[in-house]
Amino acid sequence: MQKIIWAKFSQYFRPRLIESLRDYDKSRFSTDVTAGITVGIIALPLAIAFAIASDAKPEAGIFTAIIAGFIISALGGSRVQIGGPTGAFIVIVYGIIAQYGYANLLICTIMAGFILVAMGLTDMGSLIKFFPHPLISGFTSGIAVLILLSQVKEFFGLDIDKMPAEFFQKLNAIYHAFSSVDPLTLALALASTLLIWFYPKTWGRRIPAPILALVIGTAAVALFKLPVDTIGTRFGGIPQGLPTFDPPEFTLSSLRNLIAPAMTIALLGAIESLLSAAVADGMIDDKHDPNQELIAQGIANIVTPFFGGIPATGAIARTATNVRSGATSPVSGIIHALTLLLIVLIAAPLAKNIPLATLSAILVVVALNMGEWEEFRTLRNYPRSDSSVLVATFVLTVVFDLTVAVEIGMFVAIFFFIKRITELTHVSVSDHSFNPTDTIGTQQRKNVPEGVMIYRVFGALFFGAADKLENILAHTHTEPTVLILKMHEVISMDSSALHTLDNLHAKLRKRGKYLILCGPHTQPYFLMHRAGFFDKIGNENVKANLEDALQRARALLELNRDIA
């Protein structure tokens, strides 16, 4: 019994950490420690910046990076994935806090965690690949624009008490407050941005650009007593110590309103984490386990809110840095989390002088690198359907929210996909058919008796193309006594097409005519067989090849003459 339970458990729970440790040695450990420390240092300013931009306290971002980062690395399906708060969640988290409050954000995150675990246990990890690239590019670029817009207040030092969550209200608030630009804050933000943007990449391996900008900006504020907003003036600093266990309170009546935002968090978390893992696969020539990755992401998002954390997912930039730093296993991700914990325990008091303008500059660079702007420059090279999906998703993400953008974007993508597949489905008169208006007597047609019409069906027969079957009789000059459908090129068929085929058969029988199916493919064959369609038309009217179908047609013509 224990073996059965363990086998079932191991089927769904296969962390890459266990596999990676089988041939682990000191050399790999040393490399992983170096990579983990590097990523941990880089993750510190990002975690703080993401939390503040999301309207949360800075420690919420740090604790999320520590706890979620540890869990995702320890239990995930990728060897090098780094988890934590990301820029993609800023807009969503900000909107949820504005509408429902921080306590309900924690509940949403826990619910999203359970959804992610369920997705992993039901093998839905592989389904994410069916999201079209234009859809992902559209909402990624849309989120980048919203991050840039959310940083206008801190970047320019505008006098806005609280930035609205809604797009047009945000623009209105920025417009009316733009006369309150603080030159000192703007100068610090610009200097930080230029430093990060033009910082030599070769130097970044020793001292990452965000860390250098953070150190210089903090030192300038502390030494020259610059009158700009800092973590200390805005939040009172960062607590020095371990996060405390604090279960969020909730009521069953409030859960119904939180289902939609929880689904949004889960969907975005799944897409971003699996995209990040896929990018890492390409860098290290590996293959991640998508379902295990979703389970780990889910567990991380279930646990983190009990310590005041915000949603977490796989972070593409930090994962790429982890790989470039030489990471070989999930141990580097665990070291990254421990590095952040050590920084909090030792250096938390120093964070009070970190200027918000520098954190804003870091986010501006993140957003600029995050947006897939090249996709917009090459729109003219795309099919019109793909361009429409990208533009629609981008605009809806910016103006409304990610949920609406993904829903409508998927609808538009599916609509164009159905249209494209429908255009590939053809129903035409076969070259073998007898046509009384054709004066050319070919060798192909000499064995097809008069009164028999052969149609060739090609492609996928489904609800979008079913009407092409309905038009068969309308396009024939003379209604045949026997209609043969060559179906060996029909690769797939759904119930709508079967219903249309049933109607075609009924119309023919009502007029004393016959339908013969020739060479149905595997999936259409079993669908028609299970639905009992062969019993309706008679199994003798289902033939494997054209020669047998013509022989059956001759027999039916003879029977029809005898009846007449």
Summary of the structure (lengths in Angstrom):
residues: 564
radius of gyration: 31.3
end to end distance: 71.7
largest distance: 109.2
contacts: 2022
relative contact order: 0.14
helix: 68%
strand: 7%
